[in-house]
Amino acid sequence: MSTHIKLTVILHCDVVGSTALVTKDERLAHVRIQDAFKRFSEIISAHGGITHELRGDALLAEFERVSDAVTAALSFQASNTVFNQSLKDDIRPDVRIGIALGEVVIADSTLTGTGVVLAQRLEQLAGVGNVVIQGAVKEAIPHRLPFEYEFLGEQSLKGFDEPVRAFAVKLIEGESLSAPETPKTSVSEIGLADQSPVQYCSSPDGVSIAHTKVGKGYPLVAVGSWMTHLEEDWANPMWAHYLSNLAQDFTVIRYDQRGNGMSDWDNVDISFDRMVDDLKAVIDCYDYEKVALFGPSQAASVSIAYAQQYPEKVSHLILYGAYARGRCKRGNPEDIEESKSLVTLIRQSWGRDNPMVRQMITSLFMPDATQEEASWFNEFQKTCGPGENIARFREMYDDIDISHLLANVRAPTLVVHCVGDSVAPLSEGKLFASRIPGAKFVTLNSRSHMVFENDPEFPRLLHSVRDFLNTES
């Protein structure tokens, strides 16, 4: 288990009288509570925070700055009051919020520690629609912010030996909160026209590898995998929004893996060692002392292997929806049989007009895609490479096992995983987080392999990546 301790700002809230709401109308109460937390999570993300847990009638979030936490809390309380007043019935989720500055322990996907407990205790002091903060939080808030405080005294809180100074905080009457900076999430801001011309480099065995870059900032290499295309990916519903958003902050270097996309397709050796060679060939084309590696899905294993061989070149590792062991290496006989069946289907029917086998992959990667998005991805898969190459990729990835390399990783590592990922189970994300020294682990409340731009968790993903690269540099 990977354990990380740090000092941070914790916000905890719960729904006041949730049992009474459920008693009145269980289904509607559940819908309304989830909607309230979704709206709060969006406000938290807009103010630079991260929602860590949504459990029943409670929410837990983390911020770097106390001013952001308090502003987000007051913004939500104001908007939630207006929203509830618009409802015609009495199923109205009101929340109370506590904010504390303290140490937390991050173990796998769970946040615990005195900071969390203190925020919970302060929240219990708050009335309906109110926010209560710790004295240390009040002292850290800039005086320029339009807040006023009511001293609640020295509170004896369960689990704490010393009394805690508590304050109720609210917006000064007649004042307003400045709108947060709009999150950078529009795929229209950066696109194919902003990308540098595609170039080619030669891997050690002579295979031509297509590569390009887009954006400005610290170099972030998107490690190649199967089914990519340097130009068509800008229309890819599963990938375009990542490119556009990451390119706003970083120089994103991409390449098509051999046998795939715009790189050489014919008579190429598709093997794990060659994948690592291709990554090295691309990185060597750019004049950077160090680069960060973004390794989604099976590309994570290639990233780890490269980092082992060339540790001096890797400043950060981001492993997203990743696995260290392919389906045939996880000890489940059913996975092995399913892998063999899928490889056979790919070889037999990949390029046919009937998209049956491609739809199977689409459903795994994008379970919540619209019909239009699924149809696009079904057709796109045919443009990425011939069936034999795609089958060989699938065969190779299912047979990967780089778990023995994890303990030797020295680069700062961020592991991000969707809890309902059906391509790479959450247990694989936990394996990375538990064996890589000092790895940070973020879970996303989604069942996708890679979350879409319209997923409520997408802003949190972007914030996690940006925060990690900015604070660990």
Residue pairs with C-beta under 8 A, 6 or more apart in sequence:
1 107
1 108
1 434
2 106
2 107
2 108
2 433
2 434
2 435
2 436
2 438
2 439
2 441
3 105
3 106
3 107
4 105
4 106
4 107
4 438
4 440
5 103
5 104
5 105
5 106
5 113
6 103
6 104
6 106
7 101
7 102
7 103
7 104
7 115
8 62
8 63
8 64
8 101
8 102
8 103
8 104
8 115
9 62
9 63
9 64
9 65
9 66
9 68
9 69
9 99
9 100
9 101
9 115
9 137
10 60
10 61
10 62
10 63
10 99
10 100
10 101
10 102
10 104
10 111
10 115
10 116
10 118
10 119
11 44
11 49
11 59
11 60
11 61
11 62
11 63
11 69
11 72
11 73
11 97
11 98
11 99
11 119
12 58
12 59
12 60
12 61
12 97
12 98
12 99
12 100
12 116
12 119
12 120
12 122
12 123
13 40
13 58
13 59
13 73
13 95
13 96
13 97
13 98
13 123
14 57
14 58
14 59
14 95
14 96
14 123
15 21
15 33
15 36
15 57
15 58
15 93
15 94
15 95
16 94
16 95
16 96
16 128
17 94
18 29
18 33
18 56
18 57
18 93
21 29
21 32
21 33
21 91
21 92
21 93
22 29
22 30
24 90
24 91
25 91
28 89
28 91
29 91
29 93
32 91
32 92
32 93
33 57
33 93
34 54
36 80
36 83
36 93
36 95
37 54
37 59
38 456
39 76
39 79
39 80
39 83
40 51
40 59
40 76
40 80
40 95
41 51
41 54
41 59
41 61
41 456
41 460
42 456
42 459
43 72
43 75
43 76
43 79
44 50
44 51
44 61
44 63
44 72
44 76
45 51
45 183
45 459
45 460
45 463
46 72
46 180
46 181
46 182
46 183
46 459
47 63
47 68
47 69
47 71
47 72
47 75
47 180
48 63
48 64
48 65
48 68
48 180
48 463
49 61
49 62
49 63
49 68
49 69
49 72
49 463
50 61
50 62
50 63
50 442
50 460
50 463
50 464
51 59
51 60
51 61
51 460
52 60
52 61
52 62
52 111
53 59
53 60
53 111
54 445
59 95
60 111
60 116
60 119
61 69
61 72
62 104
62 111
63 69
63 72
64 467
66 99
66 101
66 133
66 137
66 140
66 141
67 140
67 141
67 142
67 145
69 99
69 137
70 99
70 131
70 133
70 137
70 141
70 145
70 147
70 169
71 145
71 177
71 180
73 97
73 99
73 131
74 131
74 147
74 169
74 170
74 171
74 177
75 177
76 95
76 97
77 95
77 97
77 129
77 130
77 131
78 171
78 177
80 93
80 94
80 95
80 129
81 129
84 92
84 93
84 94
94 128
94 129
95 129
96 123
96 124
96 126
96 127
96 128
96 129
96 130
96 131
96 132
97 123
97 126
97 130
97 131
97 132
98 118
98 119
98 120
98 121
98 122
98 123
98 124
98 125
98 126
98 131
98 132
98 133
99 119
99 122
99 131
99 132
99 133
99 134
99 137
100 115
100 118
100 119
100 122
100 133
100 134
100 136
100 137
101 115
101 134
101 136
101 137
101 140
102 113
102 114
102 115
102 116
102 118
102 119
102 134
103 113
103 114
103 115
104 111
104 112
104 113
104 114
104 115
104 116
105 111
105 112
105 113
106 440
106 441
108 430
108 433
108 434
108 441
109 419
109 430
109 441
109 442
109 443
114 160
117 159
118 134
118 157
118 160
118 164
121 155
121 157
121 158
121 159
121 160
121 164
122 132
122 133
122 134
122 157
122 164
122 166
123 132
125 132
125 152
125 155
125 166
126 132
126 168
130 168
130 170
131 168
131 169
131 170
132 152
132 166
132 167
132 168
132 169
133 166
133 167
133 169
134 164
134 165
134 166
134 167
135 164
135 165
135 166
135 167
138 149
138 167
138 169
141 147
146 171
146 172
146 175
146 176
146 177
147 169
147 170
147 171
147 172
148 169
148 170
148 171
148 172
149 167
149 168
149 169
150 167
150 168
150 169
150 170
151 165
151 166
151 167
152 166
152 167
152 168
153 165
153 166
154 163
154 164
154 165
155 163
155 164
155 165
155 166
156 163
157 163
157 164
171 177
183 459
183 462
184 245
184 248
184 249
184 462
185 241
185 245
185 453
185 458
185 459
185 462
186 244
187 240
187 241
187 243
187 244
187 245
187 453
188 244
189 244
189 248
190 214
190 215
190 243
190 244
190 247
190 248
191 234
191 244
192 231
192 234
194 214
194 215
194 247
195 212
195 213
195 214
195 230
195 234
196 212
196 213
196 214
197 212
198 210
198 211
198 212
198 230
198 231
198 262
199 210
199 211
199 212
199 285
200 208
200 209
200 210
200 211
200 263
201 208
201 209
201 211
201 281
201 282
201 284
201 285
202 208
202 209
202 281
203 209
203 258
203 274
203 277
203 278
203 281
204 277
204 281
205 269
205 274
205 277
207 258
207 263
207 264
207 268
207 269
207 274
207 278
208 263
208 264
209 255
209 256
209 257
209 258
209 263
209 264
209 278
209 281
209 282
210 230
210 255
210 256
210 261
210 262
210 263
211 230
211 253
211 254
211 255
211 256
211 282
211 285
212 230
212 253
212 254
212 255
213 251
213 252
213 253
213 254
213 286
214 243
214 247
214 251
214 252
214 254
215 246
215 247
215 248
215 249
215 250
215 251
215 252
216 250
216 251
217 249
217 250
217 251
218 249
218 250
218 251
218 292
218 469
218 473
219 250
219 251
219 253
219 286
219 288
219 290
219 291
219 292
220 246
220 250
220 251
220 252
220 253
220 291
220 292
220 293
220 294
220 469
221 252
221 253
221 254
221 279
221 282
221 283
221 291
221 292
221 293
221 294
222 252
222 253
222 254
222 255
222 294
222 296
222 299
223 279
223 293
223 294
223 295
223 296
223 299
223 300
223 302
223 303
223 306
224 254
224 255
224 256
224 257
224 260
224 275
224 278
224 279
224 282
224 299
224 302
225 257
225 296
225 297
225 298
225 299
225 302
226 257
226 260
226 298
226 384
226 385
226 390
226 393
226 394
226 397
227 260
227 380
227 381
227 384
227 385
227 390
228 239
228 254
228 256
228 257
228 260
228 261
228 384
229 236
229 256
229 261
229 262
229 380
229 383
229 384
230 254
230 255
230 256
230 261
230 262
231 262
232 261
232 380
232 383
233 239
233 240
233 243
233 254
234 240
234 243
235 376
235 380
236 376
236 377
236 380
237 366
237 369
237 373
237 376
237 377
237 452
238 365
238 366
238 369
238 377
238 450
238 452
239 450
241 452
241 453
241 458
242 450
243 252
243 254
245 453
245 462
246 252
246 294
246 462
246 465
249 466
249 469
250 292
250 469
253 282
253 283
253 286
253 291
255 263
255 278
255 279
255 282
256 262
256 263
257 263
257 275
257 278
257 393
258 264
258 268
258 269
258 270
258 274
258 275
258 278
259 265
259 268
259 270
259 385
259 389
259 392
259 393
260 384
260 385
260 389
260 393
261 384
261 385
263 278
265 385
265 386
265 389
268 274
268 389
270 389
270 392
270 393
270 396
271 396
272 301
272 302
272 305
272 396
272 400
275 302
276 302
276 305
276 306
276 309
279 302
279 303
279 306
280 306
280 309
280 310
283 291
283 313
289 313
290 312
290 313
290 314
290 315
291 313
291 314
291 315
292 314
292 315
292 316
292 317
292 318
292 469
293 303
293 306
293 307
293 314
293 316
293 317
293 318
294 303
294 318
294 320
294 465
295 301
295 302
295 303
295 304
295 317
295 318
295 319
295 320
295 322
296 320
296 321
296 322
296 450
297 320
297 321
297 322
297 323
297 423
297 424
297 449
297 450
298 322
298 323
298 326
298 397
298 400
299 322
300 319
300 320
300 322
300 323
300 324
300 432
301 322
301 323
301 324
301 400
301 402
303 317
303 319
304 317
304 319
304 324
304 402
304 405
304 406
304 409
305 402
305 405
306 313
306 314
307 314
307 317
307 409
307 410
307 411
308 405
308 408
308 409
311 410
311 411
314 411
315 411
315 412
315 473
316 411
316 412
316 413
316 414
316 468
316 469
316 472
316 473
317 409
317 411
317 412
317 413
317 414
317 436
318 413
318 414
318 416
318 465
318 468
318 469
319 413
319 414
319 415
319 416
319 429
319 432
320 415
320 416
320 417
320 450
320 461
321 416
321 417
321 418
321 421
321 423
321 424
321 429
321 449
321 450
322 415
322 417
322 424
322 428
322 429
322 432
323 400
323 424
323 425
323 428
324 400
324 401
324 402
324 403
324 406
324 428
324 431
324 432
325 400
325 401
325 403
325 428
325 431
326 339
326 397
326 398
326 399
326 400
326 401
327 335
327 336
327 338
327 339
327 398
328 335
328 336
328 339
328 398
328 399
329 398
329 399
329 400
329 401
339 394
339 395
339 398
342 357
342 360
342 394
343 391
343 394
343 395
343 398
345 356
345 357
345 360
346 357
346 387
346 390
346 391
346 394
347 387
347 388
347 391
348 387
349 356
349 357
349 387
350 357
350 358
350 381
350 382
350 386
350 387
350 390
350 391
351 382
351 386
351 387
355 378
355 379
358 377
358 378
358 381
358 382
359 374
359 378
361 381
362 369
362 374
362 377
362 378
362 381
363 374
364 422
364 423
364 449
365 377
365 423
365 448
365 449
365 450
366 373
366 374
366 377
366 448
366 449
366 452
367 422
367 447
367 448
368 447
368 448
368 452
368 455
369 377
369 452
381 390
384 390
385 393
403 431
403 435
406 431
406 432
406 435
406 436
407 435
407 436
407 437
409 436
409 437
409 439
410 437
412 438
412 440
412 468
412 472
413 432
413 436
413 438
413 439
413 440
414 439
414 440
414 442
414 464
414 465
414 468
415 429
415 432
415 433
415 436
415 439
415 440
415 441
415 442
416 429
416 442
416 443
416 444
416 461
416 464
416 465
417 424
417 426
417 428
417 429
417 430
417 441
417 442
417 443
417 444
418 426
418 443
418 444
418 445
418 446
418 447
418 448
418 449
418 450
418 451
418 457
419 426
419 443
419 444
419 445
419 446
419 447
420 426
420 446
420 447
420 448
421 429
421 447
421 448
421 449
422 447
422 449
423 449
424 449
426 443
429 441
429 443
430 441
432 439
432 441
433 439
433 440
433 441
440 468
442 460
442 461
442 464
444 451
444 455
444 457
444 460
444 461
445 456
445 457
446 455
446 457
448 455
451 457
451 458
451 461
452 458
